[in-house]
Amino acid sequence: MVTDREARGVYDPPMDESGKPDYTSLDLPPAPDDRPYVLTNMVMSADGKVVIEGTERGLGSIVDQRLMRELRNNADVVVNGASTLRTSGASPRVRDDDLVALREARGKSRHPIGAVLSGSGDLPLDGVFFTGDDFDAVVYLTEQTPAERREAILATGRDAIVLGGDVVPAMLLHMRRELGAEVVLVEGGPSMNGELFRRGLVDEYFLTLGPVVVGGNGTLSAVAGPDAPTLDTVSRMEIVSAVGNPESSELYLRYRRLGFGALGR
Ligand SMILES: NC(=O)c1ccc[n+]([C@@H]2O[C@H](COP(=O)([O-])OP(=O)(O)OC[C@H]3O[C@@H](n4cnc5c(N)ncnc54)[C@H](OP(=O)(O)O)[C@@H]3O)[C@@H](O)[C@H]2O)c1
């Protein structure tokens, strides 16, 4: 008999010996024609904050960091907003030998393609995103980006794509059509996440809830944006899996998109 949980696709994910779910090889639906399937991953404190002293460092355990790399293992592209690249120096590497071997066995590149979205073009050109020679990377800019900044980016050897119109869907379209990406992993930050959630473009949201309370007024939460949210604009999700880890005291949550509008209306 099919249980209600099974009928709704809620499942108990495969676990490994470290007490966490195994995200190395997710069974994901096919990508639409005009964008990759979109995963978003964040680590957040128990009071809903994603930054301490200006970065995410200190929020997640080594188990959470491994999970992040397992999620990368599923992705063709890993993308950040420019502010995260400036503060955290992001790279798309999966790092662990077992994950690299899995990717190679599937005929994929050793690491996903790195991507960043920036309007200003003000990026750390001496950072690993630009100097790393073991992964490909692309910079998405807008028509407002100063030409000299674009030239400087191109001089690093990285591709720089200028997007017109509605920039975020245009970026996803480029990933799908020009990079052949079927899965993109968005690793924040909150502004980038907000752009995607507002347009209903996040298919799955992976959230690690850490056993720490940060406090502070105005500290960033996982999703930001300029608009005043209303009950009609909130993004609704359903839970796919929730796993508690007694070792790290973290909770690993996986949600799937449902649509817009508040619960119970
Ligand atoms: N806890 C976590 O899991 C986690 C994960 C990631 C990041 N973080 C933290 O989040 C903070 C950064 O987040 P954030 O929300 O400030 O910034 P963000 O989302 O990382 O980046 C925002 C920037 O992306 C570019 N951008 C986004 N949408 C754009 C659009 N439609 N058109 C053109 N450019 C666009 C702009 O770059 P330009 O300014 O260059 O124009 C914008 O300022 C950092 O402190 C980081 O440590 C935490």
The ligand as an SDF file (V2000), in Angstrom:
LIG
                    3D

 48 52  0  0  0  0  0  0  0  0999 V2000
   25.0250   31.0580    5.2670 N   0  0  0  0  0  0  0  0  0  0  0  0
   25.1220   30.7790    3.9860 C   0  0  0  0  0  0  0  0  0  0  0  0
   24.8130   29.6410    3.5720 O   0  0  0  0  0  0  0  0  0  0  0  0
   25.6030   31.8200    3.0050 C   0  0  0  0  0  0  0  0  0  0  0  0
   25.7190   31.4740    1.6630 C   0  0  0  0  0  0  0  0  0  0  0  0
   26.1470   32.4540    0.7670 C   0  0  0  0  0  0  0  0  0  0  0  0
   26.4390   33.7280    1.2160 C   0  0  0  0  0  0  0  0  0  0  0  0
   26.3190   34.0270    2.5260 N   0  0  0  0  0  0  0  0  0  0  0  0
   26.6430   35.3770    2.9930 C   0  0  0  0  0  0  0  0  0  0  0  0
   25.7630   36.2860    2.3550 O   0  0  0  0  0  0  0  0  0  0  0  0
   26.4090   37.5550    2.2110 C   0  0  0  0  0  0  0  0  0  0  0  0
   26.2260   38.0680    0.8120 C   0  0  0  0  0  0  0  0  0  0  0  0
   24.8690   38.0530    0.4730 O   0  0  0  0  0  0  0  0  0  0  0  0
   24.1690   39.2790   -0.2550 P   0  0  0  0  0  0  0  0  0  0  0  0
   22.7120   39.0060   -0.2660 O   0  0  0  0  0  0  0  0  0  0  0  0
   24.6720   40.5290    0.3440 O   0  0  0  0  0  0  0  0  0  0  0  0
   24.7610   39.2100   -1.7180 O   0  0  0  0  0  0  0  0  0  0  0  0
   24.8090   38.0970   -2.9000 P   0  0  0  0  0  0  0  0  0  0  0  0
   23.4580   37.5480   -3.1420 O   0  0  0  0  0  0  0  0  0  0  0  0
   25.9190   37.1530   -2.6380 O   0  0  0  0  0  0  0  0  0  0  0  0
   25.2630   39.0140   -4.1310 O   0  0  0  0  0  0  0  0  0  0  0  0
   24.4980   40.1470   -4.4710 C   0  0  0  0  0  0  0  0  0  0  0  0
   25.1470   40.7420   -5.6840 C   0  0  0  0  0  0  0  0  0  0  0  0
   24.9260   39.8910   -6.8200 O   0  0  0  0  0  0  0  0  0  0  0  0
   24.7510   40.6890   -7.9690 C   0  0  0  0  0  0  0  0  0  0  0  0
   23.3850   40.5560   -8.4310 N   0  0  0  0  0  0  0  0  0  0  0  0
   22.3590   39.8810   -7.8600 C   0  0  0  0  0  0  0  0  0  0  0  0
   21.2640   40.0040   -8.6040 N   0  0  0  0  0  0  0  0  0  0  0  0
   21.5910   40.7590   -9.6640 C   0  0  0  0  0  0  0  0  0  0  0  0
   20.8800   41.2360  -10.7930 C   0  0  0  0  0  0  0  0  0  0  0  0
   19.5800   40.9520  -11.0000 N   0  0  0  0  0  0  0  0  0  0  0  0
   21.5540   41.9910  -11.6880 N   0  0  0  0  0  0  0  0  0  0  0  0
   22.8450   42.2830  -11.5070 C   0  0  0  0  0  0  0  0  0  0  0  0
   23.5810   41.8660  -10.4640 N   0  0  0  0  0  0  0  0  0  0  0  0
   22.9380   41.1090   -9.5580 C   0  0  0  0  0  0  0  0  0  0  0  0
   25.0450   42.1290   -7.5300 C   0  0  0  0  0  0  0  0  0  0  0  0
   26.4550   42.2610   -7.6810 O   0  0  0  0  0  0  0  0  0  0  0  0
   27.2360   43.6630   -7.7840 P   0  0  0  0  0  0  0  0  0  0  0  0
   27.1880   44.2480   -6.4040 O   0  0  0  0  0  0  0  0  0  0  0  0
   28.6110   43.2880   -8.2100 O   0  0  0  0  0  0  0  0  0  0  0  0
   26.4940   44.5000   -8.7830 O   0  0  0  0  0  0  0  0  0  0  0  0
   24.6130   42.0940   -6.0860 C   0  0  0  0  0  0  0  0  0  0  0  0
   25.1290   43.1300   -5.3010 O   0  0  0  0  0  0  0  0  0  0  0  0
   27.8810   37.3370    2.5590 C   0  0  0  0  0  0  0  0  0  0  0  0
   28.0980   37.8820    3.8430 O   0  0  0  0  0  0  0  0  0  0  0  0
   28.0270   35.8230    2.5880 C   0  0  0  0  0  0  0  0  0  0  0  0
   28.9970   35.4150    3.5150 O   0  0  0  0  0  0  0  0  0  0  0  0
   25.8880   33.1070    3.4350 C   0  0  0  0  0  0  0  0  0  0  0  0
  1  2  1  0
  2  3  2  0
  2  4  1  0
  4  5  1  0
  4 48  2  0
  5  6  2  0
  6  7  1  0
  7  8  2  0
  8  9  1  0
  8 48  1  0
  9 10  1  0
  9 46  1  0
 10 11  1  0
 11 12  1  0
 11 44  1  0
 12 13  1  0
 13 14  1  0
 14 15  2  0
 14 16  1  0
 14 17  1  0
 17 18  1  0
 18 19  2  0
 18 20  1  0
 18 21  1  0
 21 22  1  0
 22 23  1  0
 23 24  1  0
 23 42  1  0
 24 25  1  0
 25 26  1  0
 25 36  1  0
 26 27  1  0
 26 35  1  0
 27 28  2  0
 28 29  1  0
 29 30  1  0
 29 35  2  0
 30 31  1  0
 30 32  2  0
 32 33  1  0
 33 34  2  0
 34 35  1  0
 36 37  1  0
 36 42  1  0
 37 38  1  0
 38 39  2  0
 38 40  1  0
 38 41  1  0
 42 43  1  0
 44 45  1  0
 44 46  1  0
 46 47  1  0
M  CHG  2   8   1  16  -1
M  END
$$$$
